[in-house]
Structures are given as C-alpha cells and as structure tokens.
Amino acid sequence: MEITALAFDHAPVGLAVLENRIIRHVNLQFAATFGDTPDAYSGIPLARYYPSIDDYSRIGERALAAMRMAPGPLVAADGALRAGLRPVMMPQAYHTHLRTLLRRPET
C-alpha cells in the first residue's frame, strides 16, 4: 500500500473523497463514525446526507464559490475548478444528522 493511501485510511479524523458530489472513497474513521465499512459509502450521492434538497443546493453553491475564490491545487488562477477528485471535509454540524440518516433499519 502506498504511504499516502495508508495516511488517508488511518487518519484520526473522518475523510471522504468526492467526485461531482458523489462519495468515491472514505477512510476507516469516517466509516467507524457512521457505523459501516468504507466500501458501504462508495457511490452514495452526497445529497442523501442533507435535510433537504434546498440545503444540498445552497451549501453546494457556497462551497463552489469558496473554492473558486482560493486558487490552489483544486482551483486554477482563473477560478475554474480543476478536473479530478476533490477532498471535502464535512461540517461538524451534520455529524449527528448523518449518523441518524446512516443508521441501518433494524430487522
């Protein structure tokens, strides 16, 4: 395993890699926080974790505007987003809400 993959997977905080607001990969801490394995989150649309589609749209627009204001590895100097995967940190306020959404129904 590559050292960067090891660091990502074993980071002490929950991390998720998104592509076009779809979860592509999460680390072990993210999965432990929400009660499943990392593979269980792959391919899940981020919209599932928001209270409403309005919240999903509004927060997405704010995040995109913030990314465009800060040139760096994810954003070109002209404000255009660079292609590829983008790391995204989930706001702490959503953790309790996400735990509720991700809880598996008891059978």
Secondary structure, DSSP 4 states (H G I P E B T S, - for coil): --HHHHHHHT-SS--EEEETTEEEEE-HHHHHHHTS-GGGGTT-BGGGGSS-HHHHHHHHHHHHHHHHHS-SSSB-TTSPBPSS-EEEPPPGGGHHHHHHHHPPPP-
